[in-house]
Amino acid sequence: MNVNDLKRSKYLTKQDVGRGVLATISVIIQQDVSPENEPEDLRYTMEFEEFEKPLVLNSTNGQLIAQITGSDESDDWIGHKIVLYDDPTISYKGKITGGIRVRAPKPGSVKAAPAQRPPEPEPQDEGLDDLPF
């Protein structure tokens, strides 16, 4: 057992991502992230296809994702892949604690989705049923 296993979080932690994991952004929502019986703390969270737990977004990670995706609009981030990793230099309340940081995947490590052809139009029934072929 690791001592970190004793503390459960409903949000991603640095232990969840380790040295780096590739994640696909699926949704960004605003939700209350405050501990039980504490005043409401509305923050944006990001969910991923690969994880059950969301990431609580901070300003730095938000700005990095905007650079990675080329858009300041979070709606445009959906479907993009990013790498989540434990950055040991992150500080919290004046103490160096480590935490989750994001970066772009290495070039060539993520294959582009194949271009999809538009669906073929459905044939219209114009009395062609009586043709022998």
C-alpha positions as CSV (number, residue, x, y, z in Angstrom):
1,M,0.0,0.0,0.0
2,N,1.1,3.5,-0.7
3,V,0.1,6.2,1.8
4,N,-1.5,8.2,-1.1
5,D,-4.0,5.3,-1.5
6,L,-5.5,6.3,1.9
7,K,-6.6,9.7,0.5
8,R,-9.4,9.4,-2.1
9,S,-10.1,12.2,-4.4
10,K,-13.0,12.6,-6.9
11,Y,-10.7,14.7,-9.1
12,L,-7.5,13.7,-10.9
13,T,-4.3,13.9,-8.8
14,K,-0.7,14.0,-9.6
15,Q,-0.5,10.3,-8.6
16,D,-3.2,9.5,-11.2
17,V,-1.0,10.8,-14.1
18,G,2.5,10.1,-13.0
19,R,5.2,10.9,-15.5
20,G,2.7,11.4,-18.3
21,V,-0.5,10.1,-19.8
22,L,-2.2,10.9,-23.1
23,A,-5.8,12.1,-22.6
24,T,-8.6,13.1,-25.0
25,I,-10.7,16.1,-23.9
26,S,-14.3,15.2,-23.8
27,V,-16.1,17.9,-22.0
28,I,-15.5,21.1,-19.9
29,I,-18.1,22.0,-17.3
30,Q,-18.4,24.2,-14.2
31,Q,-19.1,22.5,-10.9
32,D,-18.8,22.9,-7.2
33,V,-15.4,21.5,-6.1
34,S,-15.6,22.4,-2.5
35,P,-15.2,19.8,0.2
36,E,-18.4,18.5,1.9
37,N,-19.9,21.1,4.3
38,E,-17.7,23.9,2.9
39,P,-18.9,27.0,1.1
40,E,-19.5,26.6,-2.6
41,D,-16.4,26.8,-4.9
42,L,-17.5,26.9,-8.6
43,R,-14.6,25.9,-10.9
44,Y,-14.2,24.6,-14.4
45,T,-13.4,20.9,-14.7
46,M,-12.3,19.0,-17.7
47,E,-13.3,15.4,-18.4
48,F,-11.4,12.9,-20.5
49,E,-12.3,9.8,-22.5
50,E,-9.6,7.8,-20.6
51,F,-10.4,8.8,-17.0
52,E,-13.4,8.5,-14.8
53,K,-12.3,11.5,-12.7
54,P,-12.1,15.1,-14.0
55,L,-9.3,17.6,-13.8
56,V,-9.9,20.8,-11.9
57,L,-8.7,23.5,-14.3
58,N,-6.5,26.3,-13.2
59,S,-5.5,29.4,-15.1
60,T,-2.0,28.1,-16.1
61,N,-3.3,24.8,-17.5
62,G,-6.2,26.6,-19.2
63,Q,-3.7,29.0,-20.9
64,L,-1.5,26.1,-21.9
65,I,-4.4,24.2,-23.4
66,A,-5.4,27.3,-25.4
67,Q,-1.9,27.4,-26.9
68,I,-2.0,23.7,-27.6
69,T,-5.4,23.7,-29.3
70,G,-4.9,27.2,-30.9
71,S,-8.2,28.5,-29.4
72,D,-9.2,30.5,-26.3
73,E,-12.6,28.9,-26.5
74,S,-13.0,25.8,-24.5
75,D,-15.7,24.4,-26.8
76,D,-12.9,24.1,-29.4
77,W,-10.8,21.9,-27.1
78,I,-13.2,19.0,-27.3
79,G,-11.5,16.0,-29.0
80,H,-8.0,17.3,-28.7
81,K,-5.3,15.2,-27.1
82,I,-3.1,16.5,-24.4
83,V,-0.5,15.0,-22.0
84,L,-1.2,15.3,-18.3
85,Y,1.9,14.9,-16.1
86,D,3.1,15.4,-12.5
87,D,5.2,18.6,-12.4
88,P,7.2,18.5,-9.1
89,T,7.8,22.3,-9.3
90,I,4.2,23.4,-8.8
91,S,3.6,25.3,-5.6
92,Y,0.4,25.7,-3.6
93,K,-0.1,28.2,-0.8
94,G,3.6,29.0,-0.8
95,K,4.8,25.4,-0.6
96,I,6.2,23.3,-3.4
97,T,3.8,20.4,-3.6
98,G,3.9,19.2,-7.2
99,G,0.8,18.9,-9.3
100,I,-0.7,18.3,-12.6
101,R,0.5,20.2,-15.6
102,V,-0.4,19.8,-19.3
103,R,1.7,19.8,-22.5
104,A,1.2,19.0,-26.2
105,P,1.8,15.4,-27.3
106,K,5.1,15.0,-29.0
107,P,4.9,15.4,-32.8
108,G,4.1,12.2,-34.5
109,S,3.0,10.5,-31.3
110,V,-0.7,11.1,-32.0
111,K,-2.0,10.0,-35.4
112,A,-4.5,12.3,-37.0
113,A,-8.0,10.9,-37.4
114,P,-8.5,9.7,-41.0
115,A,-10.5,12.1,-43.1
116,Q,-14.1,10.9,-43.2
117,R,-16.1,11.0,-46.4
118,P,-19.5,12.5,-46.2
119,P,-22.2,9.8,-46.2
120,E,-23.7,8.8,-49.5
121,P,-27.1,10.4,-50.1
122,E,-30.0,8.1,-49.7
123,P,-31.5,7.2,-53.1
124,Q,-34.8,8.9,-53.8
125,D,-37.7,6.7,-54.7
126,E,-38.8,8.1,-58.1
127,G,-40.7,5.2,-59.5
128,L,-37.5,3.2,-60.2
129,D,-38.7,0.1,-58.4
130,D,-40.0,-1.4,-61.7
131,L,-36.6,-1.4,-63.3
132,P,-35.2,-4.9,-63.9
133,F,-31.8,-4.0,-62.5
